[in-house]
Each structure stands twice: as structure tokens, then as C-alpha cells.
Amino acid sequence: MTAHTTATTASADARIPASHPFAAHLRRAAAAEAADPHRLWTPEDGPLPSLYLSHGGGPLPFESPEWLTPLHDWARALPKPKAILVVSAHWESAPLSVSATRPDELVYDFGGFDPLYYTFRYDTPDGGELARQVVGLMPDVEQVHEHARRGLDHGAWVPLKIMYPAADVPVLQLSLPTDDPDRLLALGERLRPLREQGVLVVGSGHMTHGLPFLTREMFLENRVPGWSADFDAWAADALARGAVDELARFRTAAPGMPYAHPTVEHFTPLFVTLGAATDPTAPVVTTIDGFSVGFSRRSFQAA
């Protein structure tokens, strides 16, 4: 990590009020690192798992221990990756595209929140080497468009800033080029070799995401709609059984549809995660569950 990256991220974080929950999180993370430095991945560790993250609503995870502690603990339970590749629900783009290797700005793709969050930064080291690896894994028929300026969107930088607050791991974002599960499984399979090189492959979405059907009362009372609970239970069962074919039929097979996912981009990154696993049909390890503002927070890792 360059001095510029360290200074830019640290100076932005220094403006966060000391009473803010994320400021307390940063203090705890720094103390944990000082007491027990996060061990870097080595080839002896074997392939890193692939992750599916429910990334929360906009910047709201910065305000809640129910997001802060589990996400950071999850990161600390794994060896520190050499780099991170994220496929986020918030960048649907075909042909397949990669973000800038060192963008000038984040993408603040949320509205109506405290102005503080639009000053947050996550200036990670240059991801050029990872970009070259990703492009090299794609067959000639899958041309990868390289963006010169696009930064990380909130589906990537919000959870990663919690998990790796020092911003000392290169991060690259890959677009979500389709909503077809089979094509996304195949994309994940192409990315699988990255795990053997210490790269953390992450699909970022939300296990349920029925925004149009979430009432103000549900939001304020953290009330879980039946369609959200039913879809989550179905997905948990299918993931435990390794029922990839059933998951791929979620539009017609899952209870709670189409309310749980009136648009499907927050569910489909799951197929990149499963495709990148050594065995997509093996049971996954759930790392975070429960509900937040009515939506399932289910997140998992696949070996």
C-alpha cells in the first residue's frame, strides 16, 4: 500500500465523529490488528473460499454492530487475501467489464443518507496485476472491457471497508454481465483458479431485496415479511443440500417470488460464488444470517 493510499483513507476516516459506531469499529479493528496481526495468505493455506455477501442497505451497515462485528470477524477468520475480486449487484453491464485498477473516486450509488457517507474513501492499492489475471482467464469469445475510471460501488466498498478497514488489499470489480444462472456459474468456474493464488472471489448482493414491497412500518419495526422469510428458508435449505439446479430455477421454484426479488440482480451474484467453488454442489458454510429492515442477511462461503 502506498503512502498516498494510507494517508487518503486515514484522513477521511479521521473526520468520522468519535461517537459514530463505525469510528468505534475502526478503533476495535486497530486494536485487534495490533494484538494479533492478520496473517497473510500463503500457498500452504490452499485455495481461499468464494464468498456470497448480503451487503446491506446503502451505508447503513456502518451504523450497526449486527453488520460491523460479523463482517470483520469473518474477514479475520480467513487468511488475509492477496487481492479481492467482487461481482456486485450494482454493476450490471455487458460485455463483461472490469473496473479501474486504481480509481479516483468511489461510486456513491445511494441517496438520502447522512452527507458524511459521501466523504468516505476506500483507496486500495493498484489492482493491475489482478486485472491481468482476470483477463487471462477469459476465453477469446469473452472479451473483457476495461474501464479506465469506474470506481467501486457500494456493493463492493461498503462491506469491504468494514472487513478490511486498512484498505491495504487490492480490489477489482467485475461487472454482472447476465442474469442467466448457467452463464454465471460458468463465469465463476473461469474465476476458480484465482482462489489458488490467494484471491478472494466475492459475489455481493442480498438474499432478499424486495424494496418495492417493503413498507415504512416494516422498515421502522424491522418486521420480516412472509415473502422474505419464506425465500430465505428455501434458499438456506437448497444451499445446505447443494441443490444448484433448484437454486437456478428460483424464479419459479422459490416461495416468496417475485416479492423477494422483483428484479434479480441481488440474487444472481450467488451463482458466481457457487461457480467459483471447487464443488458447487457441496454444502456451504453460512457465516451471517438473520434479517435487517425485513431483508435476509444470509451470507456464506463455499470451499
VOBADREN-538800 format. One line per 10 residues: number of its first residue (from 1); their letters; for each residue x, y, z of N, C-alpha, C. Coordinates in steps of 0.2 Angstrom, whole numbers. Layout:
NUM> A> X:Y:Z:X:Y:Z:X:Y:Z; ...
This chain:
1> MTAHTTATTA> 4:-6:0:0:0:0:4:6:0; 3:11:-4:7:17:-5:5:22:1; 10:26:2:9:32:7:3:36:6; 2:37:-1:-4:41:-3:-11:37:-1; -11:31:-2:-17:27:-1:-18:27:7; -13:26:11:-14:26:18:-16:33:20; -13:38:18:-15:45:20:-22:47:18; -24:45:12:-30:47:10:-36:44:14; -35:37:14:-41:34:18:-41:36:25; -35:36:28:-35:38:35:-37:45:37
11> SADARIPASH> -35:50:32:-38:57:34:-45:57:33; -48:53:28:-56:53:28:-59:50:34; -56:45:36:-59:41:42:-58:46:48; -53:50:48:-52:54:54:-58:59:55; -61:61:50:-67:65:50:-73:62:53; -73:56:54:-79:52:57:-80:54:64; -85:56:67:-86:58:74:-84:52:78; -81:54:84:-79:48:88:-84:44:91; -90:47:91:-96:43:94:-100:39:89; -98:39:83:-101:36:77:-99:28:78
21> PFAAHLRRAA> -104:24:77:-102:16:78:-96:14:73; -96:17:67:-90:15:63:-83:17:66; -83:23:69:-77:25:72:-75:20:78; -80:18:82:-78:13:87:-76:6:84; -79:5:78:-77:-1:74:-69:-1:72; -68:5:69:-61:6:67:-56:6:73; -58:8:79:-54:8:85:-53:0:87; -58:-4:87:-58:-11:89:-54:-14:83; -55:-13:77:-51:-16:72:-43:-15:73; -42:-9:74:-34:-7:75:-32:-10:81
31> AAEAADPHRL> -35:-11:87:-33:-14:92:-32:-22:91; -37:-25:87:-36:-32:86:-30:-33:81; -29:-29:77:-23:-29:72:-16:-28:76; -16:-24:81:-10:-23:85:-9:-29:89; -14:-32:92:-13:-38:97:-12:-44:93; -14:-45:87:-14:-51:83:-14:-49:75; -8:-47:72:-8:-45:65:-12:-51:61; -16:-48:56:-19:-53:52:-14:-56:47; -14:-63:48:-9:-67:44:-11:-67:37; -6:-66:32:-7:-65:25:-7:-73:22
41> WTPEDGPLPS> -11:-73:17:-12:-80:14:-5:-82:11; -4:-88:11:1:-92:8:-1:-98:4; 3:-100:-1:0:-106:-4:-1:-112:0; 2:-112:6:1:-118:10:-6:-118:13; -9:-112:13:-16:-112:15:-21:-115:11; -19:-116:4:-24:-119:0:-28:-114:-3; -33:-115:-7:-37:-110:-10:-42:-107:-5; -42:-100:-6:-47:-97:-2:-54:-99:-4; -59:-98:1:-66:-99:-1:-69:-94:-6; -74:-95:-9:-78:-90:-13:-83:-88:-8
51> LYLSHGGGPL> -85:-81:-8:-90:-78:-3:-96:-76:-7; -102:-76:-4:-108:-73:-6:-110:-68:0; -110:-62:-1:-111:-56:4:-118:-53:3; -122:-53:8:-128:-49:8:-125:-42:11; -125:-37:6:-121:-31:8:-124:-25:12; -131:-26:13:-134:-21:17:-137:-16:13; -141:-11:16:-144:-6:13:-140:1:13; -137:2:7:-133:8:6:-127:8:11; -126:14:15:-121:14:20:-124:12:27; -130:9:28:-132:8:34:-128:3:38
61> PFESPEWLTP> -125:-2:35:-120:-6:39:-115:-3:43; -113:3:41:-108:7:45:-111:9:52; -118:9:53:-121:11:59:-123:5:64; -122:-1:62:-125:-6:66:-120:-12:68; -119:-13:74:-115:-19:76:-117:-26:73; -123:-26:71:-126:-33:68:-122:-34:61; -120:-28:58:-116:-29:52:-108:-29:54; -106:-24:58:-99:-22:59:-95:-28:61; -98:-31:67:-94:-36:70:-94:-43:66; -99:-45:64:-99:-51:60:-95:-51:53
71> LHDWARALPK> -95:-45:50:-91:-45:44:-84:-44:45; -82:-41:50:-75:-40:52:-72:-47:55; -76:-50:59:-74:-57:62:-73:-62:56; -78:-61:51:-77:-66:45:-71:-65:42; -69:-59:40:-63:-57:37:-57:-60:41; -57:-59:47:-51:-61:52:-51:-68:52; -56:-72:51:-56:-79:52:-53:-82:46; -52:-79:40:-49:-81:34:-42:-78:34; -37:-81:31:-30:-78:29:-32:-72:25; -28:-67:26:-28:-60:23:-27:-61:15
81> PKAILVVSAH> -31:-60:11:-30:-61:4:-25:-57:0; -22:-59:-5:-18:-55:-9:-21:-50:-13; -28:-51:-15:-32:-47:-19:-39:-49:-18; -44:-45:-20:-51:-46:-19:-54:-45:-26; -58:-49:-29:-62:-48:-35:-69:-48:-33; -73:-43:-34:-80:-43:-32:-85:-42:-38; -90:-46:-39:-95:-46:-43:-101:-43:-40; -103:-37:-41:-109:-34:-37:-115:-33:-41; -121:-33:-37:-127:-32:-40:-128:-25:-43; -124:-21:-41:-125:-14:-43:-121:-12:-49
91> WESAPLSVSA> -118:-17:-53:-115:-15:-59:-117:-21:-64; -122:-20:-67:-125:-24:-72:-122:-21:-79; -118:-25:-82:-115:-22:-88:-113:-28:-93; -115:-28:-99:-112:-32:-104:-110:-28:-110; -104:-30:-113:-100:-36:-111:-97:-36:-105; -94:-41:-103:-90:-42:-96:-85:-36:-95; -85:-33:-90:-81:-27:-89:-77:-27:-82; -71:-24:-82:-68:-24:-75:-67:-16:-74; -67:-15:-67:-66:-8:-65:-59:-5:-66; -59:1:-65:-52:4:-65:-48:1:-60
101> TRPDELVYDF> -41:0:-61:-37:-4:-57:-35:1:-51; -36:7:-52:-35:12:-46:-39:18:-47; -45:18:-46:-50:23:-47:-49:29:-43; -51:35:-46:-50:41:-42:-55:42:-36; -61:39:-38:-67:40:-33:-71:34:-33; -74:33:-27:-79:28:-26:-86:30:-30; -90:25:-31:-97:26:-33:-101:26:-27; -104:32:-26:-109:33:-20:-116:32:-23; -118:26:-24:-124:24:-28:-129:23:-23; -131:28:-19:-136:28:-14:-138:35:-13
111> GGFDPLYYTF> -144:36:-10:-147:43:-9:-151:44:-3; -151:50:0:-155:51:6:-151:50:12; -145:49:12:-141:47:19:-137:53:21; -135:52:27:-130:57:30:-125:59:25; -124:66:24:-118:68:20:-111:65:22; -111:63:28:-104:60:30:-102:55:25; -107:51:23:-105:45:19:-103:46:13; -104:52:10:-102:54:3:-94:56:4; -92:57:10:-85:58:11:-80:52:12; -84:46:13:-80:40:14:-75:39:8
121> RYDTPDGGEL> -70:36:10:-65:34:4:-63:27:6; -60:23:0:-58:17:1:-52:16:-4; -47:19:-3:-41:19:-8:-37:13:-7; -38:8:-11:-34:2:-11:-28:2:-15; -24:-2:-14:-18:-2:-19:-20:-4:-26; -15:-3:-31:-17:-4:-38:-19:-11:-39; -24:-12:-43:-26:-19:-45:-24:-21:-52; -19:-18:-54:-17:-20:-61:-15:-27:-62; -12:-30:-57:-10:-37:-58:-16:-42:-58; -21:-40:-54:-27:-44:-54:-31:-44:-60
131> ARQVVGLMPD> -31:-38:-63:-34:-36:-69:-31:-41:-75; -25:-41:-75:-21:-45:-80:-23:-53:-79; -24:-55:-73:-25:-62:-71:-32:-63:-74; -37:-59:-72:-44:-60:-74:-45:-60:-82; -42:-55:-85:-42:-55:-92:-39:-62:-95; -34:-64:-92:-31:-70:-95:-35:-76:-94; -40:-76:-89:-44:-82:-88:-50:-82:-93; -51:-77:-96:-57:-77:-100:-55:-80:-107; -60:-84:-110:-58:-86:-117:-59:-81:-122; -56:-82:-128:-56:-77:-133:-63:-74:-135
141> VEQVHEHARR> -68:-79:-134:-75:-77:-136:-78:-72:-130; -75:-71:-125:-77:-67:-119:-73:-61:-118; -73:-56:-123:-69:-51:-122:-71:-46:-116; -66:-44:-113:-67:-41:-106:-65:-33:-108; -70:-29:-106:-69:-22:-107:-66:-19:-101; -61:-15:-102:-58:-12:-96:-59:-5:-95; -62:-3:-90:-64:4:-88:-58:8:-85; -57:14:-88:-52:17:-86:-53:21:-79; -59:23:-78:-61:27:-72:-66:24:-67; -70:19:-69:-75:17:-64:-72:14:-57
151> GLDHGAWVPL> -75:17:-52:-73:15:-45:-78:10:-43; -77:8:-36:-80:3:-33:-87:6:-31; -93:2:-32:-99:4:-30:-100:1:-23; -106:3:-20:-107:2:-13:-108:-6:-11; -110:-10:-16:-110:-17:-15:-103:-20:-14; -98:-16:-16:-91:-18:-15:-88:-15:-9; -88:-8:-9:-83:-4:-5:-86:-4:2; -93:-4:3:-96:-4:10:-94:-10:14; -96:-16:12:-94:-22:16:-86:-23:17; -82:-21:11:-75:-22:12:-72:-17:16
161> KIMYPAADVP> -75:-11:17:-72:-6:21:-73:-8:28; -78:-12:30:-79:-15:36:-74:-21:38; -74:-25:32:-70:-31:33:-62:-30:33; -60:-25:29:-53:-24:28:-52:-16:29; -53:-13:35:-53:-6:35:-47:-2:34; -41:-6:34:-35:-3:32:-34:-1:25; -38:-4:21:-38:-3:13:-31:-5:10; -29:-10:13:-22:-12:11:-22:-18:6; -28:-20:4:-28:-26:-1:-31:-23:-8; -28:-25:-13:-30:-23:-20:-37:-26:-21
171> VLQLSLPTDD> -42:-21:-24:-49:-23:-25:-50:-22:-32; -53:-26:-36:-56:-25:-43:-63:-27:-43; -67:-24:-47:-74:-26:-48:-75:-28:-55; -79:-34:-55:-81:-37:-62:-88:-36:-63; -90:-34:-68:-97:-32:-69:-101:-39:-69; -108:-38:-68:-113:-44:-69:-116:-43:-76; -113:-48:-80:-115:-47:-87:-121:-50:-89; -125:-54:-85:-131:-58:-87:-135:-59:-81; -141:-61:-81:-145:-64:-76:-146:-71:-77; -143:-75:-81:-144:-82:-83:-139:-86:-78
181> PDRLLALGER> -142:-90:-73:-138:-93:-69:-133:-98:-72; -134:-101:-77:-129:-106:-80:-123:-102:-83; -124:-96:-86:-119:-92:-88:-115:-89:-82; -118:-88:-77:-114:-85:-71:-111:-91:-67; -113:-97:-67:-110:-102:-65:-103:-103:-69; -104:-103:-75:-98:-104:-80:-93:-98:-79; -95:-92:-78:-91:-87:-76:-87:-88:-70; -90:-90:-64:-87:-92:-58:-82:-97:-59; -84:-102:-63:-79:-108:-64:-72:-105:-68; -73:-100:-72:-67:-97:-75:-63:-94:-70
191> LRPLREQGVL> -66:-91:-65:-63:-87:-60:-60:-92:-54; -61:-98:-54:-59:-103:-49:-52:-103:-48; -48:-103:-53:-40:-103:-52:-38:-97:-48; -41:-92:-48:-39:-86:-44:-39:-88:-36; -43:-92:-34:-43:-94:-27:-37:-97:-25; -34:-101:-29:-27:-104:-28:-21:-100:-28; -23:-93:-30:-17:-88:-30:-18:-83:-24; -23:-85:-20:-24:-80:-14:-29:-75:-15; -33:-75:-21:-38:-70:-22:-45:-72:-19; -48:-68:-16:-54:-69:-13:-60:-67:-18
201> VVGSGHMTHG> -63:-72:-21:-69:-70:-26:-75:-69:-22; -79:-64:-23:-85:-62:-19:-90:-60:-24; -96:-63:-23:-102:-61:-26:-106:-57:-21; -108:-51:-22:-111:-46:-17:-118:-45:-20; -123:-46:-16:-130:-45:-17:-134:-44:-11; -140:-47:-10:-144:-48:-4:-148:-54:-5; -149:-58:0:-153:-64:-1:-160:-63:-2; -163:-57:1:-169:-55:-1:-169:-47:-2; -173:-45:-7:-172:-37:-9:-178:-35:-12; -184:-36:-9:-190:-33:-11:-192:-26:-9
211> LPFLTREMFL> -187:-22:-12:-188:-15:-10:-195:-12:-11; -198:-13:-17:-205:-10:-18:-210:-13:-13; -209:-18:-10:-214:-21:-6:-213:-20:2; -208:-16:3:-206:-15:10:-209:-9:12; -214:-9:17:-217:-3:19:-213:0:25; -215:6:26:-212:11:31:-212:7:38; -218:4:39:-219:1:46:-214:-5:46; -213:-9:41:-208:-15:41:-201:-12:42; -200:-7:39:-193:-4:39:-192:-2:47; -196:2:49:-195:5:56:-195:0:61
221> ENRVPGWSAD> -199:-5:61:-200:-10:66:-196:-16:65; -192:-16:59:-188:-22:57:-192:-28:57; -198:-27:54:-203:-33:53:-201:-37:47; -201:-43:48:-199:-48:42:-205:-50:38; -206:-48:32:-212:-50:28:-212:-58:27; -218:-61:26:-218:-68:25:-214:-70:18; -214:-66:13:-211:-67:7:-203:-67:8; -201:-63:13:-193:-63:14:-191:-69:18; -195:-71:23:-194:-77:27:-194:-83:23; -199:-84:19:-200:-90:15:-195:-91:10
231> FDAWAADALA> -193:-86:7:-187:-86:2:-181:-88:5; -180:-85:11:-173:-86:14:-173:-93:17; -178:-96:19:-179:-103:22:-178:-108:16; -181:-106:10:-180:-111:4:-173:-110:2; -170:-104:2:-163:-104:-1:-158:-107:4; -159:-107:11:-155:-110:16:-155:-118:15; -161:-120:14:-162:-127:13:-158:-130:6; -159:-126:1:-156:-128:-5:-149:-128:-5; -146:-123:-2:-139:-122:-1:-136:-128:3; -139:-129:8:-137:-135:13:-137:-142:9
241> RGAVDELARF> -141:-142:4:-142:-149:0:-137:-148:-6; -134:-142:-8:-131:-142:-14:-135:-142:-20; -141:-140:-19:-146:-141:-25:-145:-135:-30; -140:-135:-33:-139:-129:-38:-144:-129:-43; -146:-134:-46:-151:-134:-51:-158:-131:-49; -159:-132:-42:-165:-129:-39:-165:-122:-38; -159:-120:-36:-157:-113:-35:-158:-109:-42; -155:-112:-47:-156:-109:-54:-163:-108:-56; -167:-112:-53:-175:-111:-55:-178:-107:-50; -175:-102:-47:-178:-98:-41:-184:-94:-43
251> RTAAPGMPYA> -184:-92:-50:-189:-88:-52:-196:-92:-51; -196:-98:-52:-202:-102:-52:-202:-107:-46; -196:-109:-43:-196:-114:-38:-197:-111:-31; -195:-104:-30:-194:-102:-23:-200:-99:-21; -202:-100:-15:-208:-96:-12:-206:-89:-11; -211:-85:-11:-209:-78:-10:-208:-74:-16; -207:-77:-22:-206:-74:-28:-213:-72:-31; -213:-66:-34:-207:-61:-36:-206:-56:-31; -209:-56:-25:-209:-51:-20:-201:-51:-17; -198:-57:-16:-192:-57:-13:-187:-54:-18
261> HPTVEHFTPL> -188:-54:-24:-183:-52:-29:-187:-49:-35; -190:-44:-35:-194:-41:-41:-189:-40:-47; -183:-38:-45:-178:-38:-50:-172:-43:-47; -169:-47:-51:-165:-52:-49:-157:-51:-48; -155:-45:-49:-148:-44:-48:-145:-45:-42; -149:-44:-36:-146:-45:-30:-145:-53:-28; -149:-57:-31:-148:-64:-30:-143:-68:-35; -143:-65:-41:-139:-69:-46:-131:-69:-45; -128:-64:-41:-121:-65:-40:-119:-71:-36; -124:-74:-32:-123:-81:-29:-121:-86:-34
271> FVTLGAATDP> -123:-86:-40:-121:-91:-45:-113:-90:-47; -111:-84:-46:-103:-83:-47:-100:-86:-42; -102:-85:-36:-99:-88:-30:-99:-96:-30; -105:-99:-32:-105:-106:-32:-101:-109:-38; -101:-105:-43:-97:-107:-49:-89:-107:-47; -87:-103:-43:-80:-102:-41:-78:-107:-36; -83:-111:-33:-81:-116:-28:-78:-122:-31; -74:-125:-27:-71:-132:-30:-77:-137:-32; -82:-137:-28:-88:-141:-29:-94:-137:-28; -97:-134:-33:-103:-130:-32:-109:-134:-29
281> TAPVVTTIDG> -109:-140:-29:-115:-144:-26:-113:-146:-19; -107:-144:-16:-106:-145:-9:-110:-141:-4; -112:-143:2:-115:-138:6:-110:-132:8; -113:-126:8:-109:-120:10:-109:-119:18; -105:-115:20:-105:-113:27:-108:-106:28; -114:-106:31:-117:-99:32:-113:-95:38; -111:-89:36:-107:-85:41:-111:-80:44; -117:-77:41:-121:-72:43:-128:-74:42; -133:-74:46:-140:-75:45:-144:-70:49; -150:-71:49:-155:-66:52:-157:-61:47
291> FSVGFSRRSF> -161:-56:49:-164:-51:45:-162:-44:47; -162:-39:42:-161:-32:44:-166:-28:39; -170:-24:42:-175:-20:39:-180:-24:35; -181:-30:37:-185:-35:33:-182:-40:28; -176:-38:27:-172:-42:21:-167:-47:25; -167:-53:21:-162:-58:24:-155:-56:23; -151:-57:28:-144:-55:28:-140:-61:26; -143:-67:24:-139:-73:24:-133:-72:19; -127:-74:22:-121:-74:18:-117:-80:20; -113:-82:15:-110:-89:16:-103:-89:12
301> QAA> -99:-94:14:-93:-96:10:-93:-103:7; -91:-104:1:-90:-110:-2:-83:-112:-3; -82:-118:-1:-75:-121:-2:-73:-123:-9
